[in-house]
Amino acid sequence: MDITNKSQTIRSEVLRSPSLYSKEFEATEKINNKKHQLLSGTRIKAVLAPLMYWVIKHAPKWCAMLPIHLLIVTLRLMYIFSNNPYRKSCEDICQLARDAGFTHQPKQIYDQILNNILGTAENYYHLYRHGIDSVIDTIELNSQHSEWINRLSKEYGGVILMVPHNFASVFSALKMNRAFPLLIVSRNSSTIDRTKIALDYFERMQVSVLMVRGGNSFELSRALFSELKKGTVIAATVDSIEGRSDTTVHMFGQEVGFSSWASKIGVKKNVPIIPSYFRSIGRQVVPVFGEEIVTDDIKSAMQHYAEFFERQILEDPASWAFLGDKRWRKVLHEASQ
């Protein structure tokens, strides 16, 4: 269904998938009708993502990975430009890391980020073309961690797993889902085609996902309350900076606005909240988990996982995809000064 006004068209489509929590989901997409918007980042991703998806489906590996390799080579060469935003972020995070006792070098972090992008792309290629068994051993999930999370989920009825935007955080779900019952809460893409691509990959990973962009907050809460009676581990990505957040956390010496919805759910149901981080070394991935917290105070819960995120980012900044996020770049730059 399409609804059109002078400046934009709102397109919607009902998507169905066995990986969807409710088995179907109405995806919406805002299409800007203004010509000067055609070269925006959203439009570029809307064109490139389906093209890459088609290449992965139909081309041999050398051909499918060629655009990624060309991109990586280009980005490596771009390090020479001092105004390269990713280089600036690497310099800022290395300054902060030095203050915490680490000895990272900006070029080292920059190169490792590109290696992690390439490794993640290769993992998704192998997943699509050869199935879970071809990639599952790239994820080094500690059996003691699995037993601990299973024990907590059975004792409390469920667990909230707080996840940052690591390169391999979603990919790691295919192994975690085999270790404990997992539900991913995901803010789906802003375009319908990219949402379809994500759903295809979720199906191949054999994980369940609850998509929330444009959804009803009451229905979301009700679904999560229901799952937290069954021993489900709910994975929620929570490190996006919110411009109008109702709650702030202290990170990198500043007050940063985080969305508190996941913490509210955990506090309301009195379940453990566990922070996580997913370290990449090319294709290899190591999930890291912090201590659980069970509290009736939302602010304490949020500060608990914010401090864990900060420690992990300083120790391994190259695994954090949001190192190049515009809002986080500003936070890091101000902190480094």
C-alpha positions in Angstrom: 0.0 0.0 0.0 1.3 3.5 -0.9 0.3 6.8 0.7 1.6 9.9 -1.2 1.9 13.6 -0.3 3.9 16.4 -1.9 7.2 15.6 -0.2 7.2 11.8 0.3 5.5 8.5 -0.3 4.9 6.1 2.5 5.0 2.5 1.3 4.0 -0.5 3.4 4.0 -4.2 2.9 3.1 -7.2 5.1 6.1 -9.5 5.3 5.8 -13.1 6.5 8.6 -15.3 7.8 9.0 -18.3 10.2 11.7 -16.2 11.9 9.3 -13.4 12.8 8.0 -13.6 16.4 4.5 -13.0 15.2 5.1 -14.7 11.9 4.1 -11.6 10.0 5.1 -7.9 10.2 4.0 -4.8 8.4 7.1 -3.0 7.1 6.9 0.7 6.2 9.2 2.8 4.1 9.4 6.6 3.6 10.4 7.4 0.0 11.4 11.0 -0.4 10.2 12.7 -3.6 12.7 15.5 -3.5 15.4 15.2 -6.1 18.2 16.5 -3.8 17.6 13.5 -1.5 18.5 10.9 -4.2 22.2 10.8 -3.1 21.5 10.5 0.6 23.2 7.7 2.6 19.8 6.0 3.0 19.2 6.0 -0.7 22.7 4.7 -1.4 22.3 1.8 1.0 18.8 1.1 -0.5 20.4 0.6 -3.9 23.7 -1.2 -2.8 22.2 -3.7 -0.3 19.9 -5.5 -2.8 22.7 -5.5 -5.4 25.1 -7.1 -3.0 22.5 -9.6 -1.9 21.9 -10.6 -5.5 25.6 -11.1 -6.1 26.0 -13.2 -2.9 23.1 -15.4 -4.0 24.3 -16.0 -7.6 28.0 -15.3 -8.0 31.1 -17.3 -7.0 32.9 -16.1 -3.9 35.7 -14.2 -5.7 33.1 -12.2 -7.6 30.7 -11.7 -4.7 33.5 -10.5 -2.4 35.2 -8.3 -5.1 33.2 -5.2 -4.3 34.0 -5.6 -0.6 37.7 -6.0 -1.3 37.6 -2.9 -3.5 35.9 -1.0 -0.8 38.4 -2.1 1.8 41.4 -1.1 -0.4 39.8 2.3 -1.0 39.2 2.8 2.7 42.8 1.8 3.5 44.1 4.4 1.1 41.8 7.0 2.6 43.6 6.8 5.9 46.1 9.4 4.6 43.5 12.1 4.8 43.5 13.7 8.2 39.9 14.7 8.0 38.8 11.1 7.5 36.0 10.7 10.2 36.9 7.1 10.9 40.6 8.0 11.3 39.6 10.8 13.7 37.5 8.4 15.8 40.5 6.0 15.9 42.7 8.8 17.1 40.2 9.9 19.7 39.5 6.4 21.1 43.3 5.6 21.2 43.8 8.8 23.3 41.0 7.6 25.7 42.4 4.1 25.8 45.9 5.4 26.6 44.5 7.2 29.6 43.0 3.8 30.7 46.4 2.0 30.3 46.1 0.6 26.8 48.6 1.1 24.0 46.5 1.0 20.8 47.7 2.9 17.7 45.2 4.7 15.5 46.4 3.0 12.3 46.3 -0.4 14.0 42.7 0.1 15.0 41.7 1.5 11.6 43.2 -1.5 9.8 41.6 -4.0 12.2 38.2 -2.4 11.7 38.5 -3.0 8.0 39.7 -6.6 8.6 36.6 -7.1 10.8 34.3 -5.7 8.1 35.8 -8.1 5.5 35.6 -11.1 7.9 32.0 -10.4 8.8 31.1 -10.1 5.1 32.8 -13.5 4.4 31.0 -15.1 7.3 27.6 -14.0 5.9 28.6 -15.2 2.4 29.4 -18.7 3.8 26.3 -18.7 5.9 24.1 -17.9 2.8 25.8 -20.3 0.4 26.9 -23.2 2.7 24.7 -23.0 5.8 25.2 -22.7 9.6 27.6 -25.6 9.9 30.1 -23.8 7.6 30.4 -20.8 10.0 29.3 -21.9 13.5 32.9 -22.7 14.6 34.0 -19.2 13.9 32.0 -18.2 17.0 33.9 -19.1 20.2 31.1 -19.3 22.8 32.3 -20.4 26.2 30.3 -23.4 27.5 30.5 -22.0 31.1 28.9 -18.8 29.9 26.1 -20.8 28.2 25.5 -22.8 31.4 25.4 -19.7 33.5 22.9 -17.9 31.3 20.7 -21.0 31.1 20.8 -21.3 34.9 19.8 -17.6 35.3 17.0 -17.8 32.7 15.5 -20.9 34.4 15.8 -19.4 37.9 14.3 -16.0 37.0 12.1 -16.9 34.0 14.3 -15.1 31.5 17.2 -12.8 30.9 17.8 -9.5 29.2 21.0 -9.5 27.2 22.2 -5.9 26.5 24.1 -5.7 23.2 26.1 -2.9 21.6 26.5 -2.4 17.8 29.5 -4.8 17.3 30.3 -6.0 13.8 29.4 -9.6 14.7 26.7 -9.1 17.4 23.8 -10.3 15.2 25.9 -13.0 13.5 26.7 -14.5 16.9 23.1 -15.2 17.5 23.2 -18.3 15.4 25.4 -20.0 18.0 23.9 -18.5 21.1 20.4 -19.7 19.9 21.8 -23.2 20.0 23.0 -22.7 23.6 19.9 -21.1 25.1 16.4 -20.0 23.9 17.0 -16.6 22.2 14.7 -13.8 20.9 16.3 -10.9 19.1 14.6 -7.5 19.3 15.6 -5.6 16.2 14.9 -2.2 14.8 14.5 -3.2 11.2 15.8 -1.3 8.2 14.2 1.8 7.0 13.5 0.2 3.6 11.3 -2.8 2.8 13.9 -4.5 0.5 16.6 -4.4 3.1 14.2 -5.7 5.7 13.4 -8.7 3.5 17.1 -9.4 3.1 17.6 -9.3 6.9 14.7 -11.7 7.3 16.2 -14.1 4.8 19.4 -14.1 6.9 17.5 -14.6 10.2 15.8 -17.6 8.6 19.2 -19.1 7.6 20.5 -18.4 11.1 17.4 -20.2 12.5 16.7 -17.4 15.1 13.6 -15.7 16.1 13.3 -11.9 15.7 10.8 -9.3 17.0 11.0 -6.3 14.7 10.0 -3.0 16.3 10.4 -0.1 13.8 7.1 1.7 13.8 5.5 -0.9 16.0 3.1 -0.6 18.9 5.0 -0.1 22.2 2.2 -1.7 24.2 2.3 -4.8 22.0 6.1 -4.9 22.3 6.0 -4.8 26.1 3.3 -7.5 26.2 5.3 -9.8 23.9 8.4 -9.4 26.0 6.6 -9.9 29.3 5.2 -13.1 27.9 8.6 -14.4 26.8 10.1 -13.5 30.2 7.9 -16.2 31.8 9.3 -18.9 29.5 13.0 -18.7 30.3 13.8 -16.8 27.1 17.0 -14.7 26.7 16.0 -11.4 25.0 18.8 -9.7 23.1 18.4 -6.0 22.8 20.7 -3.5 21.1 20.9 -0.5 23.4 23.9 1.7 22.6 22.2 4.1 20.2 22.4 7.7 21.4 19.0 9.1 21.7 18.5 12.8 21.2 15.5 13.1 23.5 16.3 10.3 25.9 14.4 10.0 29.2 17.5 8.6 30.9 21.2 9.3 30.6 24.3 7.2 31.5 27.8 8.4 32.3 30.3 7.2 29.6 33.6 8.6 28.5 33.3 11.4 31.1 30.0 12.7 29.8 26.3 12.3 30.2 24.9 10.3 27.2 21.3 9.7 26.4 20.3 6.1 26.1 16.9 4.5 25.4 15.7 2.9 28.6 12.9 0.6 27.3 14.9 -2.6 27.7 16.0 -1.7 31.2 12.4 -0.9 32.1 11.3 -4.4 31.0 14.1 -6.1 33.0 13.3 -4.0 36.1 9.6 -4.6 35.8 10.0 -8.4 35.5 12.8 -8.5 38.0 15.1 -10.6 35.7 18.9 -10.4 35.3 20.3 -7.9 33.0 23.6 -9.0 31.4 25.9 -6.7 29.3 27.7 -8.3 26.4 30.3 -7.5 23.8 31.3 -9.4 20.6 35.0 -9.3 19.8 36.0 -9.8 16.1 39.4 -10.9 14.8 38.6 -11.1 11.1 36.2 -14.0 10.8 36.6 -15.2 14.4 34.2 -14.0 17.0 34.4 -14.2 20.8 31.3 -13.2 22.8 32.2 -11.6 26.2 29.7 -11.2 29.0 29.7 -9.0 32.1 28.2 -9.7 35.5 24.4 -9.9 35.8 22.5 -7.2 37.7 19.0 -7.7 39.2 17.7 -4.4 40.5 14.5 -2.3 40.8 16.4 0.9 39.7 16.4 1.6 36.0 19.3 4.1 36.3 21.5 1.6 38.1 20.8 -1.1 35.5 21.7 1.3 32.6 24.8 2.5 34.2 25.9 -1.1 34.9 26.0 -2.0 31.2 27.2 1.4 30.1 30.3 1.0 32.3 30.8 -2.5 30.8 30.5 -1.2 27.2 33.0 1.6 28.0 35.6 -0.9 29.3 35.2 -3.2 26.4 35.4 -0.4 23.8 38.6 0.9 25.3 40.1 -2.5 25.3 38.9 -3.6 21.8 37.6 -0.5 19.9 38.0 -2.2 16.5 35.0 -4.6 17.2 32.6 -1.7 17.8 30.8 -0.6 14.6 29.5 2.6 16.2 33.1 4.0 16.4 32.1 5.8 13.1 28.6 6.8 14.2 28.2 10.6 13.9 26.8 11.1 17.4 29.4 8.8 19.0 32.2 10.5 17.1 31.2 13.8 18.8 31.2 12.2 22.2 34.6 10.6 21.7 36.1 13.7 20.3 34.9 15.9 23.2 36.1 13.2 25.7 39.6 13.0 24.2 40.1 16.7 24.6 
